[in-house]
């Protein structure tokens, strides 16, 4: 093994030394996702997709772009969420979609020439991080596949080198590459799986990579002084290496590696405890199974409790807080047979996963298709996580990949020996809820390590649980408030929650048993309310939403006719949700599949 360390001279004034405290802020470095192929103006299904998480729901748009993404996909924005640059493992383009000065020729190797046009093929083969000590400087970590003779474990193509490349934005508004393809490590590595977590001091970064077919892990530290290889750790038995993904939990306490080897050899999930101060892995748990998967990925819920493993035809959930993690497995999705529409009617199965800034988990497909899967409520156990297949319609095809980014909502480990920079977590309250008639399940999505929760439900009741379940006695709109706190601060969020108790809307609901057909639908859908002749039911509206909650159709049911035909013109193929409202109150809901 050859190791290269490099250092920068910088001047850093410790905030702690000034006896001041700084509130940790989550930067919006991962708020722009770029996907898809280079653009073809004669066929717009080939082109760039941009997802902007500064909007709620996220804004998904087509953009003209002269760069292909395959499996390697990394980008970074400024602290406010404005795109700076991105890479497909071959070239680096700026926010104007132009090649950055000196931004070509990443990963120098004859093998790379095979991927120049299409983009590099390593999942998590690149990762971009902001420099911890030099403003407007960014470093791309990337690994290179080389031809290996003789073969190792019957494989002639292996990642052999881990590099870094430096991009400076300050020297020009559109950026320039000031250092390129500088060697950090030389060995035989796992396929991509570069991932990072913030150091316990709240400023620096740990970057992890793995050795091929050996249970050895390299931990690199990225600090203001530069990049150094801090340790190589050997834990647990040696395991096979294959296509997959690696991830740190949002709280930094777990590291998970997933590899799918072959239909014969099966799948391997390795779970470790991780210590962000020392960079040490510990308490290895090995999970093996065989469901014939040849692709897959991993992501962990925002509350760091639930591990999601996508495995080609299945999505599994594991409880990382369970005494027996392997036994806690639940199947939250089985491929439903859905095919993308023409001209490429390919299966939309499950591949790579990524926790997004909106605290949902998105899953790419195993083919070039215009869809993502989405887990809407990943902090919930079992089916309550609301896994929706092909629930996000993209304007262009996307080939396999997702952006590879760390979790930017993690700061220092308060109270640890490494908590020396005077940076504190001040909690921010956030929650989601799911209503089931009079019962409402509340799920905490608060950030920055609250230690206490206080809920008021708007009906005189309260709770100190983190994820309470509350049953209301009467229908109504209630103001629910969550106060979260820790030793540093507290924060409050209030939301209005509409509750319909069974029985209180029976008269309207019985008369408003809406039939929606055909389903799946193409050009139109028929809305039928049996015996819709009662003038007291005036004001019924049918509202159609896409998977991100954005309204795409609103239709007033024609009184006194029993049927209304709603056009689906310009409604893209995909899964949609609908509500039927009476006088502004939701009385019925359902799903509608649109095909073209």
Buried (B, 14 or more C-beta within 10 A) or exposed (E): EEBBEBEBEEEBEEBBEEEEEBEBEBBBBBBBBBBBBBBEEEEEBBBBBBBBBBEEBBEBEBBEBEBBBBBBBBBBBBEEBEBBBBBBBBBBBBBEBBBBBBBBBBBEBEBBEEBBEBBBBBBBBBBBBBBBBBEBBBBBBBBBBBEBEEEEEEBEBBBBBBBBBBBBBEEEEBBBBEBBBEBBBBBBBBBBBBBBBBBBBBBBBBBBBBBBBBBBBBBBBBBBBBBBBBBBBEBEEEBBBBBBBBBBBBBBBBBBBBBBBBEEEBBBBBBBBBBBBBBBBEEBBEBEBBBBBBBBBBBBBBBBBBBBBBBBBBBBBBBBEEEEBBEBBBBBBEBEEBBBBEEEEBBBBBBBBBBBBBBBBBBBBBBBBBBBBBBBBBBBBEEBBBBBBBBBBBBBBBBBBBBBBBBBBBBBBBEBEBBBBBBBBBBBBBBBBBBEEBEBBBBBBBBBBBEEBBBBBBBEBBBEEBBBEBBBEEBBEBEBBBBBBBEBBBBEBEBEBEBBBEEBBEEBBEBBBBEBEEEEBEEEBBBBBEEBEBEEBEBBBBBBBBBBEBEBBEBEBEBEEBEBEBEBEEBBBBBBBBBBBBEEBBBBEEEBBBEE
